[in-house]
Amino acid sequence: MSQLLLLKSACPTWTSRSLVSRLLSTNRVFNSQAAAAAAETNDLKVGDKVHGYKVERIDFIKELNIKPYYLRHQSTGAEHLHVHKEGDGNNVFAVSLRTTPTSSSGVAHILEHLALCGSKQFAVRDPFFKMTTRSLATFMNAMTGPDFTVYPFSTQNKRDFENLLKVYTDAVFFPRLRPVDFRQEGWRLEHEVPDNKETPIVIRGVVYNEMKGVFSSSSSIYGRQLLNNLFPDTTYRYESGGDPEDIPKLSHDELKRFHQLHYHPSNAKFFTYGDFPLEDHLRLIDELVLSKFSENSQAREKSLVTEQAFWDKARTVDISCPPDPMSATPDKQATTSISYLLPTQINDHNEMFSLQLLSSLLIDGPNAPFYKSLIESGIGADYSPSTGLATYTKQPYFSVGLQNIHPNDTTKVHQIIEDTFRKAAETGFSSDRVDAALHDIELSLKHIRGNFGLRLVMSMESVWNHDGDVIDYFKVNKCVKKFKEDLASDKDYWKKLIEKYFLKNNHNLILNMSPDASYEEKRKEREKSLLEDKTSQLDDVELQTILYEGMELLKIQNSKDDPSILPCLDPSKDISRDLLYRTELEFDEHNGASIQLCEQPTNEVVYFRAITDIGDKLEEHGLIDYLPLFCDVATKLGAGSYTRQQFAQKIQLTTGGMGVSMMINPSLSKFDVFKKRNLFWI
């Protein structure tokens, strides 16, 4: 017995029409209603002034059914983007700041941690964690990127939104930044047993230990070295997360100065999303933060990221990594790639769309040229780390290569890469592959996951961080139209694009990584030398201070805070007993299969699930252990008359992906009885 589950946008009552026509009908009705509702949500007009802000732009993005408002705070210069989406009650807030590192001390990363160690109004350790039991948040976190730091949250409750907004803005703009928290989160000298001066002194710290772990991963080493060496004259040559060898060079005073300069409203971008009223957000942000500051042009200007000057010839860098003792092929642990700094900026939406499409055509799926020439060659096991188009830096870059290769095969891989680019430039790509890649991009944009607003802010973060037009960034249909016009008018479109960005681009980096059996030993020696430099000249007073500070931190860590100063929801007043959204289900049957239909605002995308009972036959034939393998390869081996390459292209051309997974469900009527099922999804 099978059961089909389908998710589609709102449409009329079930009729006798075919299932397909039923699913594809009247989506326009829902979209027009959503657009009308969005238009009536707010009476603000361009030029209006409200709570210290001036409305500079209002638009409507039809393909996403969103209405963005762009505002600027008059007295501080702070930017605010509000994306209104009628019917989406999962509202999002984020504040991001351009935090441009000038060393590998990890100051931006450590500051992100310290901001979460209590603030002026909420003087408790880790207020974010403590809010998890006092909030209905669907997401809470903070992230540090190569040149930005962002603090996002989301919730469906309006009072909860206001509570979290108070905690977040106070943490970002008014943190305590205590020395004891710096020692805990950043780095410190401490006895192995903090209150025992007879034990050795070591270097500790949350970020310090975290980055030691990051720097022990071969893939992380490779990706970070690629970025550092491709941009040797910009902020990207530094490790924003912090290099364990440089973190102990950071002082508490330097961290406070970094916060004073970069964590200023003049360098801040505020984002809100959902169906809560915009004016309420503006009033609260102005009251809590912006009214207490004046404009500081240096905060914005000194954080600007300079561009990398282009090289006149390629460069090669060789690095090492720890060997993998669990590798099935010990003699094939090398990695190599060629990376290209692309002569454009991520703010050029049309050019970036073309490059995104080109990247997909070159490397994605079994029909891609690099998949055929590199993966199917058998030289290596998989693409090298960071393969593809990178759009998180001011200037984008593209990388392609192989990992798990023999060190003697690096030159062969480089030749394959160059030959593949030349062949792609000459032959171009079939219209079916281009259409499939376009379809894939369109679906990835329209696909609504559990937190659509959060995905929007994270996808546009780098563009906005470098002052790009984020409203135009959402207008993918505009980019698609421009691309199709350019492709139709120029038969050499792909050839020119590949020649410009790859074949005639001298700014390319060959990065070779090979295992070094003494890598860990050398790292420990450097760590030992660093510790000796820090401790060899300590006098008695400094040694006593280390002991005292270790005991002080231990005492604070073991103490208990009073979380009652944090805002909390009142279940009797703030949490409605009524369902905000009621899910209506419809049922039918076709050829013995049960069909369940659920209509939702899914941006014109149909979601299909089919569940089949496996029964006992697999166990009877001793095949049940192979079921996970079957699920993994079921959609990768072709189907019917389609080869695996043809089937992969058909999937990309007509769906957003197809997969099979195994489910084990407990019986609702019998104890300790389970049903094994396969879930097919599109």
N, C-alpha and C positions, 0 to 999 in steps of 0.2 A: 504493500500500500504506500503510495506517495502522497506528499502534501506540498502544494505550491503556495508560496507566500509572495505577494507583490506589493510594492510600495510605489505610489504615484501621486501626482498632484491632484487637488480636489476636482471632482467632476460629478455629473448628475447621477441619478439613481440607475442601478444595474438594469440593462435591457437585454434583449435577445441577440444584440449584435455580437460579432466575434470578439474574443478576448483582446486581440490586438487593437481593433478599432476602439474598443471600450477604454483601453489604457491610454491611447493617444488622443482621445477627444477632449475638447474643452479646457485644455491647459491654459489657453489664452484667457478664459474667463477668470481663472484664479489670478493670473498675472496682472490683468487689468484692474482687478479689485485691489490687489496688493499695492499697485502703483497709486491708485486713487487714495487709498488709506494713508500711504506715505506722504502724499502731497498735502493731505489735510492735517497731518500730525503736528506741524509747527507753522506758525504764522510769520516766522522770521523772514526778512528779505535782505538782499545784499545791501550793505550800507547801514543796516540797523546796528545800534549799540545796546548791549545788555550786560550788566554786571561787570563792567570794565572791558568787555570784549567788543570788537567790531567784526561783523559778518563780512567776509571778503569774497566768498564764493559759495554757491549752492548748485547742486546738479542732481541728476537722476540717472543711475546706471541701470538700463533696462535689463541687460543680460544677467544681472545679479539681484534685481529688484531691491536696490538699496538707494537711499537718498543721503549723500554726503554733504556735510556743512563744514566749510573751512573758516576758522576764526583766528584772530590774533588779539592778544591782550594788549591794551593800549599803553599801559605804564611799564610793563616788563618786557614786552616783545614775545612772550610765550605763545607758542602755536597750539591750536586745538583742532583736531579733526573728529567730528561726530558723524558716525554712520548710522542713520536711522533705518531699521528694518522692521516693518510692521509684522507682528505675529511671532517674532523671535524673542521670547522672554528671557533667554540666557544672556543677560547684559554683561558687557565687558568694559573694564577700565585698564588703561596702561599709561605709564609715564616713562618716557625714554630720554636718555641724555647721551650726548656725544662725548665719550670718555676716551680720548686719544692718548695712548701710552707713549712715553718718551724713554722708556727703559723696559727691561724684562723683570722688574721687581714685582709685578702682579698687583700694582696699586689699585687698579680698577676692580679686580676680582676680590681683593681683600676688603675694599671699601663696600662692595656689595654685601659681603658677609657681615661687616660691622653695622651696616644700616639696619640689619635684622636683629641687632643685639639691644634694642631698646631705644626710645626716643624721648624727647622733652616731655611730651604729654603722657606717653605710655612707657614709663621707666621700669620695664620688666625684661628679663632675658628672653630672647626668641619670641617676640609677640606674634609673629606669623604662625608659628607652630601652636601656640596657645589659643589662637583664634579658630583653629580647626574644630574645637569642641564648643565654640560659642557662635558659630557661623553656619550658614547653609551654602558656603562657597562651592562652586563646581570646579574651580581651579584657583590655586594660589602658588606663586613662585616668583623668582627673580633670576635673570640670566645676564651674563657678561659675554659680549662678542668681541671681535678684534678691535672695534672702534666705537662700541656703544654698550650701554647697560640699560636694561628694560625691566620694569616691575609691573607685571600684569595680574589681574584677578578677574573672576567672573562669578556671577550669582543670579538667581532668578527672583530674589526677594529684594524689594526696594529699600527697606530699612537696613537689611544686611549690606546692600550696596553702599549706603551712606556710612555705615559702621566701618566697613573695610576701607573705604576711601579716606576716612579720618586716620586710620592706622597706617595706611600706605604713605599718604602724603607727609605725615609726621615723621615716619621712618626715613623717607628720602631727603626731606629738606631740613629736618631738625633732629638728626640722630645724636645720641650722646657721644659717641666716638671715644669712649674711655680707654685709657692706656691698658687696663687689665683685659678689655675685650680685644684690643689690638694684639696683645700677647697670646690670647687664646686662639683667635681666628687667623692671624697672620703668621708670626713666628716668635719664638722666645728661646732663651737659654734656660735650661731647667735640669735639675738632678733627675736621674732615672726614677728614683723614689723622691718626689718633690720635697718632702719634709726630712730627708736624710742626706746631710751634706757629705757623708762618706761614699755615697754612690756617684758614679761618673756623671759629668754634665753632658747633655745631648741637646740637639736642636729639635724643637717640636712646634706644632701649629696646625690648625685644621687645613688651611689652604696649602701650607708647605707639604704636608703629608699627602693631600689630594693630588698635587701636581707631581710628586714623586711617583705616584701610581700611574698618572697619565704618561709620564716620560719613560715608563718601563714597557709600554706597549709599542710594538714595532710599527703598527699602522698609524698610531698617533705621532710617533717620531717622524715618520715619513711625511705625513700631511703637514705638520708644523714646519719642518725643514723646507718643504716645497714653498710654502707661503713666505717664509723668512727670506729665502734666497731669490725668489722671483721678484720681490719688492725690496731690494737691498737699501734703497735710499729714502724709504718712507716709514711711517709708523708701523707698517706690517712686518718690518724686520724684527720687531720686538714681540715677545710672547705676552699677550695681554693677560692670560691666566696666571702667568708667573713661572719663571724658570727656577727650580729648586736651588740652583747655584746663585741666583740673583735676589731671590726673595729676602734673605737675611741682610741685604744692603738697604732695605727700606726702613725708614724711621717713622715713628708715630707722627711727628711734626710734618713730614712730607705728605703723609696721608691726609692730614687735616687741611693742608694747603690745596691738595688735589680736590677735595670735597668743596672747599670754598669757591674754587674757580669753576669746576665743571657741574656741580649740583646746584645750579642757579636757574631760576625760571627763564632767564634770557637764553639759556642753552637747553631748555626743556621742550618736549613735544608731548602733549596730552592727547589721549585717544579714548573715546567712548563709543559704545556700539549697543544697539538693541532697540527696545521700544519704550524705555523710560524717557521722560521729558528732558530735552537738552537744557532748558533754562535752569532746572534744578541742579544739574551737574555744574554749570557755569557759576551759579551762585555759591555753591559749596566750595569749589576749588578756589574761587577768588577770596572767599572768607577765610579759609584755612591756610592758604599759602600766598597767593599772588598779592594780596593787599599789604603784605608785610615786606615786600621787596620793591626795589626800583630797578630800572633797566641797567644792565651791565654788558656793554658791547664786547668787552674783552672775553667774557665767558663764551660767547659764540665764536669770535674771531680766532682765539688761541686754540680752540678745539678743532678748527678746520683741518681736514686731511689733505696734504699735498699730493700731487700726482707723481708717479714714477716716470722718470725720463726713459725713453726707449733706447735699447742697446743697438749698436751697429753690427754686432755679431753674436752668435749663440754662445752660451756658457755651459760648462759641465761641472757638476759638484758630486763628489763621492762622500757618502756617509756610512756609518755602521749602525748595527742594532744587535740586541741580544739574540742568540740562536734559540729556536723553538725545540726543546727537547722531545716534544710529542709529535714532531713532524713525521709524516709517513715517508717523505723523501728528503732526508737530511742534506743531500747534495744540491737540492733545488730550493733554496731559501732566499735567493736574491730578488730584488725588485728594481725595475727601471721604468722610466716614463719620459715623455717630452711634454713640457708645459709651455703654453703661449700666453703672454700678456696681450690682450686684445686692444687694438687702437680705437676704443670708444669708451663711453661711460655707462654705468647701469641706469642713469637717468634718461637715456635715449630709448624710449619704450619701443619704437618701431624696429630699431636695430637690434635691441635685445630680444625681441620676439623672433626675429629671423634667426638669431644665433641660438636661441633655445630650440627652435625647430631643427636647425642644422645639427645641433648636438644630439638630439633625439634620433635623427636619421642616421647619424654616423655610428652610434654606439648601442642603441636600445634594441634588444630582441635579436633573434637568430637570423633575420634578414639584413641586419646592419653590416656595412662594410668592415668595420673593425671587429665585430663579433666573428665574422667569417675568417678574417686574416689573422687575428690574434688568438681568440679563444679556441677556435677550431683547429689552430695550428698544432696544439698539443705542447707548445713550448712552455707554457705556464698554466697555472690553475685558474686564474681569474684576473680581471682588470686590476690595475694598481690602485691604491688608495687615492681618493680625490679625483678619480676619472670623471670627466664630464665638464659641464659649464658651471663655473663658480660665480655667483652673483652677490656675494656678501661683502665684497671689497668695492671701493670706489671705482676702480677699473676692473672689469671682469677678466677672468682667465679661463683657459680650457686646457685640460690635461688628459692624456691617454697613455697607457702603458700596461705592463704585465707584472704580476707578482708570482712568487714560487717558481722562479726560473733558475737555471744554472748560470753562475756568474759569467761563463764564456759565451752566453747567448745574448748578452745585452746589445751588442752591435747589430746582431741579426734582428732584434726587436725594433731598433731605431730605423733600420732600413725598411722593415715591413710598414711601419707607421708612415714614413715618407711616401712609399709606393702607394699605400692606400689612399692618402690624400690626393695624389696625382690622378689615380684612377677615378676617384669620386668626382674630381674636377672635370674630367673628360666625359664621363658617362652620365653624371647627374643622378637623379633619383626618379623612379617611376611615379606617375600621378597617383597610383593607388597607395604607395608608401607615404607620399606627401599628405594625401587626404587622411590617411590613418593617423599620422603624427598630429595633424591639425585637430582631428577628432579627439585624440588623447588629451591634448592641451585644453580644449574646450571643456571636456568632462572633468578634468582635474580642477578647473576653476569653479565649475558649477556644483561639484560634489559637496554636499552638506554633511559634514561629520558632526560629532557630538557638540563641538564648540566652534561654530563657523566664524564668529566674531574674533576669537583668538587666532584662528588661522589667518584671517585677513591682516591683523596687525603684525603678526610675525612674518608674513610673506612680503609686506611692504616696508618692513623696518629699515632695511639697508637703503632703500630708495629714499625714504623720508629723511633718514639720518644724513644724507648728502644733499638735502634740500631739493629733491626731485618733486615733480608734480604727482602727488599720490592719487589725486582724483582721476587724472588721465591714465594712471597706472591700472586702474580697474577696468578701463574701457578696452577690453580685449577684442571685441568685435571690430573696433576701429583699426586695430593692428592687423587683424585678419584680412580686412578689406584692402589695406595698403599693401600687405604682402602679396595677395592674389593679383593685384594690379601690376606690381613690379615684376612678378613671375611671368605674367601673361605678356608683358611688353618687352621682355628681354630673354631671348633664348639661351643666353650665356649667364643667366642669373647665378646659378650655383657655382659655376666656374669662377666668376669674378669674386664671389663671396669667399670661396675657399682659398683662392690666390691671395686676396687681401689679408685675411686673418691668419693664414697658416703658411702657404708655400712661399710667400714673399715677406713674411714677418720674421725679422732678425731677432726679435726679443723672445727667444725660446730657451728654455732651461732643460738640459738633460740631467736628471737626478738619479744616481745609481746608489742603491743601498744593499749592503751585503752583511751577513752575520759575522760577528767577532766573538770568538770564544772567551776573550778576556774583557768583554764589554762591561759586565757587572762588576768585575774586579776593579777596573779603571774608574767606574762610577763611585764605588766605595772609597777609593783612594782620594778622589776629588772631594767627596763629602768629609772624609777625615781631615784633609788639608784645610777645608773651609772651617771646620770646627776648631782646629788648632789655631787658625788665625784669629778666631773670635775669643778664644780663652787664654792664649799664651801670655797676654799682657795684662790680665785682670789682677787688680790689687785686692787686698783683704776686704775693703769696703764694698767693692763691686761683687766679690764672691758672696758676701753677706746679703747684698741686695738680691742676688739671684735666688738665694735660699728663701728670703722673706717673700719675694714676689711669687715664687712657686707655692709657698704655703698659703699666701693670700688667694691665689687663683683656685687652689684646691678647696679652700673654705667656701668661696663664692659658688663654685660648681656644685658643692654638696648642700648649699642652702636652698631654701624654697622661696619663690616669689609669690606675691599676692596677685593673682590674675584678675581680681575683681575690678581693677582700674581700667581694664579693657572693656569696650562696649560689648553688649550681649543682646541677643534677641529675647523678647518676652513671648513665649509660646501662646499666651492668651490674647495678645494684642497684635503681634507682628507676623504671625503665621496663619494664613487663611486656611480654613477647613474645606474650602471649595476647591475643586479641581480647576487649575488655570486653563488647561487644555484637555479636552476629552477626545480620546482616540476612538473613532467609529470604525468598526470592522464589518465587512460584508463577506458572505460565504457562498460558494457554488461548488459544482462538481463537474468534472469532465473526464470521460473514459475511466471512471472509477477512481480518479484522483481528486482529493479535496483541494479546493482553491480558496484562499483567503486574500482579500483585497483590503489594503489600508491606504487611504488617500491622505497625502501630506504635501506641504509646500517644498517640493524637491527641485526647484529650478528646471523643470521640464525633463528630469532624468527619471527613468524607470529602474527600480531595483528588484531583482528577481532572486528568490531562494527556492530550492527544491530539496526536500528531505526524503530519503529512502531508507527503509528498514533493511538491514543487512541480513538478519535472520541467523540461523545456525550453520548454514552450509559452509561458510569459510572455515569455521572451527572444525567441522567434520572432515574437511579436506586438508587441515593443517596449514591454512593460508592466512589465518587471522594476524599473524605477526608481520605480514607483508602489507597490511592495510595502510599504515602511515606512508610507506614508500609509494603505494598506488596513488594516494591522495596528492603526493608531491609531484608526480610525473603525469597524472591523468590528462592535464590540459597542455602538455608540452611535447606529446608524441604524435600529433596529428589526429585526424578523425575522419572516418568515411573515406572519401576520395581525396581529402586534403593531406598533403605532406605536412610535417611539423612547421616548416617555414610558411607555407600557405595558410595553415590554421592560425599561426601566430599573427599573421598580417590581418586575417579576417577578424580575429579577436580585437585587435587594435583599431580596426576600421569601423567596427560596429558596436563595441562595448567599451566600458571603462576598466575591463579586466574580468577574468573568469578563473574560478578556483574550486577546489574540492577539499573538504576537511572532514575529520571524523568527530562524531559526537557520541557521548555515552550518557544516556538519560536514565535516572532512577524511575522505577515503576511508581505510579501514584497509588496503587492498590496493594502491592506486595512488598514486604520488607526485604531488603538485600537482593532485589531483582533489578537488573538493568537492561536497557535496550541499547544496542549498538546501531548507530545510524551514520549515513553519509550525508553531508550538506553540500549541495552544489549551489554556487552563487555567481551572479553576474552584476 
